[in-house]
Amino acid sequence: MKKIKIMVNTMEIEVLNEIFSLINRITDPTRESRVARSALLSVCQRLKSKSVNGYPKNKKLSFSMAFYEAHYLEMFLREVYKYDYGEYAWNVILTIKNELNQQLA
């Protein structure tokens, strides 16, 4: 299966890392919820490692993930989109969600 690749800068990664704090609130004991949480934690750890490396704020970085990780990230962003994180965060969520949707289709 092909990898899904998105381009993000460090400011967008910071927004995603802030939103990923909601992952710990997934407490539903079903199998699908546990798989989603596991996939999202993997993506979260890789994104945090990119933000720690100290890249310039405006430089776009390539971030690739497995198909199932991209699927669960899109589902997570759909749910998070309903909350108010500010205008910039809202635009970042919308942009990444749309980009994932196009590549997953």
C-alpha positions, 0 to 999 in steps of 0.5 A, a space after each residue: 500500500 502506498 504511503 501518504 505524504 503531506 507537507 507541513 511547516 513547524 508552526 503547523 506541527 506545533 498546532 497538531 501537537 497541541 491538538 494531539 493532547 486530546 488523544 488521551 481522552 479516547 477511552 472507549 474500550 472498543 477495538 476500533 478506538 484502541 487501534 485509532 489511538 495507537 495509530 495517532 500516538 505513532 503519528 504524534 511521536 513522529 511529529 514531535 520529533 520533527 518539531 524538536 529538531 529546530 527547523 526554521 518556522 517557514 520551511 516546509 517539511 515532508 511527512 509521510 505516513 501509512 495509509 491507515 495512519 492517514 485515515 485515522 488522522 483524518 477522522 481525528 481532525 474531523 472531530 477536532 474541527 468542531 472545537 475552537 482552537 483559534 483561527 490559525 489552528 482552525 485553518 491548519 486543521 482544515 488544510 491538512 484534513 482536506 489534503 488527507 481526504 484528497 490523497 485517501 480518495 
